[in-house]
């Protein structure tokens, strides 16, 4: 049986699911600085790009958690980060969870459905 740890960068028709880099902080700030978006996440609006670098990128995306794969979601044509997704696999219970977020301007185009269906 394959586990989430077997997957690395993933390419779909329009997207790249990839690691997050410090250069992605301004793009991430579009959702982590948005009140309507963060209420579904931590609930805490990050005040600056420096906060995004420290708390979201270094503190979350670069922090390893067993059987969890965290990806930045980027447009395949431009490599522009438009969101994030994490897959949390519980091998003991044979189940999984998905957490996700998209930049407000990128919602409604089917990007998230495309990002999460590759793992089926």
PyMOL commands that set and color helices and strands:
alter all, ss='L'
color gray80, all
select helices_A, chain A and resi 4-6+22-32+35-38+49-61+104-106+111-117
alter helices_A, ss='H'
color red, helices_A
select strands_A, chain A and resi 10-11+15-18+68-75+81-90+95-102
alter strands_A, ss='S'
color yellow, strands_A
deselect
rebuild
show_as cartoon
